[in-house]
């Protein structure tokens, strides 16, 4: 050794105690036990904390367009769109193919859509009192009326083109003024006989309140070509007092 040069101490190998043999989770690569909390194996340096593998996909997720893409979230919007379109298509098919479904579908359209009054092309009556013809029930005036001499008389209104009838409005009595309303007879029960373009006849019983003013009857029938109002019961009947129907209005879906 040259003078003034330090002598490097040799490293001392410390013996490993027998109790330092770890008794922890084995390495997934070589099976060597490791102390808890280690991130790599003390023997082969393999990572000990591995990520949990995702659960296997169901069979239907492996079929396009439900198949999961490589990128996370890729294709999710397309899958949701396809599922929504399939559900909407099934609902529409059910509504259109099943009669009850069609009725519900048209009823929803009636409630969501607008309405407009439609005037009959002609009106006839099975009988009428002098001076009170059938045309007085569709002239837009409530101070004129169709006078039916007896119960069972009917008023028939025909239309130029078939339409969706969503409602019928009836004004009963000789006037809408309360002091004049009870001076004449007025219907309290009636029946609507509705005929469609295909010849189908639909009947609807109607109960009318014994008071002046507008009374609405909801229908919801397609392809209507004629409506007949048949009087079944009346109040205030007497000699020389015909049963008065001041006005009948019809409304279609727009």
Helices and strands as residue ranges (DSSP letters): G 18-20, G 59-62, H 76-97, H 99-112, E 115-118, E 122-125, G 134-137, E 146-148, E 154-172, H 178-181, E 185-196, E 201-207, E 214-235, E 243-253
